[in-house]
Amino acid sequence: MLNDLLDLARIEAGQLAIVTAPLDPIGLTRRLVALVRPEALARGLSLEDCRPDRLPAGLAGDEIRLQQVLLNLLTNALKFTPAGAVRVRLLNLPTASGAVRLRWEVSDTGIGIAADQLQRIFDPFTQVAEPVWRKGGAGLGLAICKRLVALMSGEMGVESRLGAGSTFWFEIPLAKSPAGETGDPPAAHPQRSLHPLRVLVVDDDPVNRKLLAQLVTALGHQAVAACGGEVALLSFSELPFDAAILDWQMPDMNGGELARRIRALERMFQRERTLLIALSAALEPGSDRATDFDGWLSKPIGQEQLSAVLRLAKKPADHRPDNANRWTPVLDRLGGRHDLLAALARNYCQGLPALLGELRAAAAQHRMADVARLAHLLAGQGSNFDAPALVSAARSLEEATLTNVLTPAVVGGLETKCQRLSAELDLWLAEPSLAPSTAPYAVWPKR
């Protein structure tokens, strides 16, 4: 809430500048969809992504502010959609002058908004309907988005019916990059790192977690996001990290305890010391409670502050090249056809929420034949993508149906591995040159 208040104050005081730089709208949309895909899967929602194959070359705009607006709309859509789907569309609108004007739409099948509340939905501190109140928040996000879009000479609106979902949209005119301009960030932004780090981001608040991951990737690093201490430890046990940013106040395990356990894992795996950064509004550097940390960030966090503390990390270990060949065996079987792999990946990612929902229902009702059928289907899908852990979990579940004994661990283990593969594939779709993660609940968008 504090960050929102500061942004709103800066906008209304005329102190927030729009920075125009080379922009890839399609890549930006892909990255943000990849970023929220794990949350959609966790909620059992379908996340659809519709965009043009290409746009005019040499476009320019404020990528950071566009990310802020689109991520806010995506997060709201997932939050207020108990079942069904969220759809993102990117459209290139025709104009009489030939100028480029893009329109983003985020539609959902959620709770919707009453007609008498639509007029004030973009007012500061407005929250509509009691179900929305129960979700929490200060009601500033949409007000800030509306003002940011206006600063970019655009428009923003909403169409909705109570109980029938909503469509939030915004349109932005984009400039053309000056001839010869490169894709390097403008001087006003912190320099992208020449030595990309693998950074673990741990925060129980989904919005803070996503925004922090975006700040990390904007600096040229890879971000692995974890929603709490236990998930973070599982990720850390499977992957080496160059740095980790740990929120101090978390319900399941606070940052100090998580840091202590990470140090223990380092000793067990004989790894080099990871740069551990505490994220807190209250913890002071040098505190007795922060002895396992190497750095400290205060909220609200800025990109320059983050860049400075990440420079304390050692040059990253040589642990990334192995990931670069993750999809090579699959592509070899497909004759090197990236388009075929992309089609398979999209079908898997879009169909997984329904399959997992069907599997949960069948397991809860002890319909063993249906559980076996679905497990066999998921094993086949895992084989298509060279995912042996998924295949093994699916076959274990299929075998368990023969004894009429299903445990939550067996069903949940398969579900976790399916979601992990979906996150990997969605990341590959978002940035084919970037190797997907094998860590649970990991998203590595790359700018």
N, C-alpha and C positions, 0 to 999 in steps of 0.2 A: 504493500500500500504506500510506503514511503517513497519508493521509486516513482510510482504513478503520480503522487502529489508533486514531486519535484519536476517531472516532465510537464505536467499541466501548468505549473507555475512558470516554467521557462517558456512554454508556448505562448501563454497569455501575456508575458512580459516582452515578447518579441525577441527572446534570447536564444531560440533554437533555430539553427541554420540548416537548410537543406543542402547537402553536398552532392553535386552531380559528378558521376564517374561512370566508366564503362560498366554495362549491366547486361547480364544474361537472364531475362525473365523466366525462360523455360527451366534453366538450371536452378534458379532460386526456388521455383515452385516445387520441383522434384525434391530438393533437399529438405524443404519444410514438411512435405508429405512423408518422406522417410523418417523425419524426426518424430512425428506424432504417430507413426504406424504402430509401434509397440503398445501405446496407450489404447488405440482403437481395438487392437487384438485382445488386450486385457479386458476390455468392456464388451467384447463379443460383437463389435460393430464392423460393418463393411466400410472401407475407406476407398472411394473411387477418385481417380485422377484423370481428367480430360483436358488435353492441351494440344495446340497445333504442333506439327512436326518441326516447323521452323518459323522464325520471325525475321524481319529485316535485320541485316547485319549492322553493327556499329551503333547500337542503342546505348543511351546513357540515362542514369537516374540515381536516386539515393537508395542503394541496396539495403542499408541498415534500417531505414525507416519503412521501406516496403516489407522487409522481414517482420518488423514489429507489428505492422497492421495485419498482415496475413496470418502470422502465428497467433495473434489474439483471436481472430475469427475462427481459426481451426480449433483452438483450445476451448472456446465457448461452445462450438458446435458439438464437440465430443462430450463436454460436461453436461449439456442439457439434452442429450439424446439417449434415453434409456435403452432403446432397441432400434434396430434398423440400420441406417446408413448415413454417412457423411460424404458429400461429393464436392470436389474442387474443380472449377472450370477456369481456364485461361482463354480469353477470346481476343482476337485482333480485330478491332472495330473499323469499319470503313469510314473514311472522312473525305469531305469534298476537296480539301486542300492536299490530300495525300500524306498528311502528317500521321505519325504513329500514335494511336490511342488504344491502350490495352484495358481490358475489363477482367477483373477477378471476381468469381462468384463462389461462395461457400454455402452449400445447401445441406439441410439435415431433415430427418424425419422425427425431430424431437418434440418438445412440449409446445412450441409455438408461442406467439405473443398476441394478446388481445388487441383489437383495432384501436381502442381508446388509449392504449399505451404506446403505440408505435411512434406517435409524434414526439414523445419525450425520451425515447430510448437512448438518444445520443447526448442527453443532458448530463452534466456531471452529477455524481452521487445518486444516480437513478438506478433502481433495481425494480424489475417488474415482476409481479405475481409472487405469491407466497412460496411456491416451489423454488423460485430463483433465490429468494432470501436465504433459504436453507442451504444453499450452495456456498454461501459466504462471499466475501469480496466487498470492495468499497463502491463499486459502480462507476469506476473511473475509466476502465479500459476502452469502452466504445467512444466515450467523449474524447479521449486522447487520439484514438484512431481517426475520428472524424476531422479533428483539427490537423493532424499530420497529413491526411489526404488533401485537405484544403491548402496547406502550405506547399504541396506539390502540384497545385493548380488542378486538382481533381475533384471528383464528386463521390459521395458515399451514400448508400441507402439500404433499405430493407423491405422485404415483402414477407408477410407471415399471416398465418391464421392459427388461432388458439387450438392446440391439439393436433395440428396438421403440419408442423414443421416450419422452418424459416429459411430464407435465402438472404444473406447479407452480401452486398456487392460494393465494389469501388472501381472507378475508372481513373486512369492516370495518363496524361499526355507525356510521351517520352521524347527527349531530344536525341540528336545524332551526335556521336562522339566526333571531336575534331579529327581531321585527317591525320593519320600517323600516330594517334594516341594509343598507348599500350594499355593492357589490362591491369597495370600496377595500381595499387590504391593511391589516392591523393595524399599529399604530404601531411594533411591535417590528421590522418589516421596513423596509429602506431604501425611500424614496419612489420611486414609479415616475416615470420621466422625462416631463416635459411636452413635450420635443422628442426624439422617438425617433430614434436613430442607426442607421445601417447599419454593422454591425460584422463584420469578417472574423476568424474564429477559426481559427487554424492550429496543429494538434497531430497528431503521427503516432500517438499512442495513442488508439484509438477511444473508450474509456471517458472519458478526460480531456476529449476533444474534445466529446463529447455533454454531459457535465456542465457544462462551461464555457459551451456554447451555451445550456443551460437557465438558467444564472445570468444570462446576458446578456438573454434574453427575459423572465425574471422581473422585470427592471428596466424592461420596456416597450420594449426595443430589438429590432431585427431582427438575427438572427444568420445568417451565411453560413459554413458549416463546410467547411474544406479539410484534406485528410489529409497534405499535404506542400507543399514549396516550389513545385514546378512547377505543381500544381493551383491554388495560391494566386495565382501570377502570372497564370495564365490567367483566373481569376476577376477579378483586379484590372484586367486589360487590357480586360475587357468591361464592368465596372461601377465607378462611383465609390463610395468608402467614406469614412465619417466617421472611423472608427477601425479598427485592426487589432491583435489580440493574437497575438503570435508566440512559440511555444515556442522556447527557445534551443537545446535539444539535439534535433536531428532528423537522421535518417540521410542523407537525400538532399541537404539544404541546411540549414545551421544558421540560427538566427534572425538573426544579424548579416549574413550574406550575403543573406538574403531581404529584410531591411530596406534594404540598399544598392541592391538591384535594384528595389524598390518606389519608392525615391526617384528612380531613373533613369526609371521609367515616368511618375512625376508630371511630371518635366521634359519628357518626350517628348509627353505628352498635355496639357501646360499646365494641370494640375489644381492646386487648392489643396493645401496640406500636410495629409496624413492624420496623425491622432494614432496613432503607433506605440508599442505597449506590449510590453515584453519580459517573458516569463513564464519564471522560472527559480528554482531553489532555491539557486543559487550566485552568479549575476551581481549585482554591487552597482551601485547608482545611481552615475552619474558615471564608470563604467569606460570606459577607452579603447575597448573593444570595442563600446560601446553608443552611439556618437556619433550614429547615425541615429534613435535612439529618443527619445520624449518622456516616457515613463513606464515604470514598472517594477512588476511584481507578483511576490511571492514565493509559493512553494508551501508549504503548502496554501493555496489562495485562498479568501477569504470574500466574501460578497455585499456587505458594507459596504465592504470594501477595493476591490472591483471598481467599485462605484457611485462611490466617491470619485475614482478615476482616470479614469473615463469622463466625469466632469464637466469634465475639462480640454479635452474636444473642443469645437470651435466648434459653434454652432447648425447643424444639418444643412442641407446644400444642398437646393435645391428640385428633387430628382431622383426623387421617388417618384410624383407624380400620373400620369405616363405609364404606369406599371405597372398602375394601377387599372383600365384599360380592356382588359387583356390578353385577357379572355374575352368581351368585348362582341360581336365579330363572330360568334363561335360561338353565343352565346345568341340573337343576332338571327335566325340561320338556324333555330334551334329554337323560335322564337316566344316567347323569354324564359323557356322552361321549364328552370329550374334542375334539376329532378328528372331530366329527360332527359340533361342534360349530366353530372349525377352518375352516372347509370347507365352512360353511355358511358365516363366516366373510370374507374369501378371495373372495368369489363370490361377496359379497356386495361391498367391497373396489375396486375391479377391474372393476366392472360394473357401479359404481356410476358416473364417469366422463361422460360417454356416455349418461346415463339417464338424468343427469342435463343439458347437452348440448341440448338434445332433448326437455326437458321441457322449456328451455329458448327460443328456436326457436318457439315452439308451442305458448308460451305466447306472444312473439313479433308479431306473425302473427294472433293472436286472434283465434286460432283453439281450441275452447273450449272443444270439445269432446276429443281431444288428451290431453289437459291439465288435464281434469278430469280423464282420464285413467291413466296417469302417476302419478297423485297425489294419486289415489287409490292404485296403485302399491307400491309407496313409503310408504304409510300408512301401508300396509301389511308387508313390510320389517321392518319398525320400530317396529311393534308388535312382530316380531320374536325375536327382541333384547331387549324387554322391554324398549322402548324409548318413553314414553308417550308424551313428548314435541314435538317430531318429528311427532307422530301420530296425535296430535291435530293440528299442523300446516298444515299437509297434508289434513286433513278433512276440515279445514277452506278454503284451496285453492279449494278443490273439490266443496264445497258449493258456493264459489264465482263464479264458472263457471255457476251456475244456473241463476245468475243475469246478466251475460255477463259483469261483472266489475272486472277486474284484476288490482291490484295495485302493484307497485314494492315492497312495503313492505311485502305483502303477499307471493309473489313468492320468494323474497330474504330471508324472514324469514325461509321458508321451506328449501331453499338451505343451509343456515347457519347451521341448525340443522342436515341436512344430512351429511355435512362435519364434524361436531362435532362428530357424531356417527362413521364416518369412521376413524377419528383420534383415538378415543377410542379403536375401534376394532383392528386397526393396531398396536397400542401399546400393546394390549393384545397378539396379535400374536408375537410381538417382544420379550415380556417378560411375559409369562403367570402368573408368581408369583407377578407381579406388578399390582396394581389396576389402571385402566384407569381414566383419568381426566374427569370431567363433564364440564370443562371450555371451552369457545370458543377459538379456535386457540391455543390449548394447546398440547404439546407433552412432555411426561415424560419418556424418555429413562433411563434405569438403567444399570449401568455397572455390 
